[in-house]
Amino acid sequence: MYRVFEALDELVTIVEEARGVPMTSGCVVSRGDVLELLDDVRDAIPSELDDAQDVLDHRDEVVTKAQTESDKSLSDARSEAQSTVSEARTEADQVLADARERAEEIVASARAEAEQSVNDGRREYEDYIGQAQSEADRMVQAGRAAYEQSVHEGRSEQARLIAETEVVQESHVEAKRIVDEAHEDAERLRGECDSYVDARLADFEDLLGRTLRTVGKGRQQLRSPMGAPYDYEEWNPVAVNGSGREH
């Protein structure tokens, strides 16, 4: 294919360099050179161009054949689609009919079961009402009997309490006497305790006074320049027994 373009370029060069014919636009070229270049071009053109030319020559025939085949395929596809749609519609109608029949059977079965449940429930309700009424009557009778028994026992207890009133009054008097004696004993013990504590505090106060005086003397001796000897006997002049008194 490169040789084709090369030969065409040489032809253009020959025409451009050819000697012109006076008074005309023509020129004089070498016939042999031009024919040789044209042969080179013809030889260099690939065979696919001839095939393409054959295709172009038979284009109408190919297009017509393709159109015919396309129309036939389209017709076959339409026929098959219509057949498929018809079969699908028939199958859908059958499925819908079966579904309707099944739904009617289910509804009928459910209605029958619901009526049976209602009847059973009504019987159970009536049985329950009868049992509840019997139980209520029994409870009312039992309550009335219990009430009467309670009233009888209350009256008996009331009579017994009235009979024991004197014993209760005597118990109250005795309890008051015991409480009064307990108060008196408590006041006496409180007085004795206060006296004992006051005596112990007085002893402790006396001990603290003597101790403070001894401490004061010791501090005075420490402050004196020549400081008299520390008197341990005076620092602890008193011994105290368990009661806090001197001995």
Number of C-alpha atoms within 10 A of each C-alpha: 10 9 15 17 12 13 20 15 12 14 18 10 11 16 16 12 12 13 12 14 10 8 6 7 7 12 13 12 16 10 8 9 13 16 12 12 19 16 12 16 19 13 13 15 14 12 10 9 10 11 11 12 12 11 13 12 11 11 13 11 12 13 11 11 12 12 12 12 12 12 12 12 12 12 12 12 12 12 12 12 12 12 12 12 12 12 12 12 12 12 12 12 12 12 12 12 12 12 12 12 12 12 12 12 12 12 12 12 12 12 12 12 12 12 12 12 12 12 12 12 12 12 12 12 12 12 12 12 12 12 12 12 12 12 12 12 12 12 12 12 12 12 12 12 12 12 12 12 12 12 12 12 12 12 12 12 12 12 11 11 13 12 11 11 11 11 12 13 11 11 12 12 12 12 12 12 12 12 12 12 12 12 12 12 12 12 12 12 12 12 12 12 12 12 12 12 12 12 14 14 13 13 17 15 12 13 17 12 12 16 17 13 13 19 15 13 16 19 13 12 16 14 11 9 7 8 12 12 9 13 13 10 9 15 17 12 11 14 10 12 9 6 10 16 14 11 7
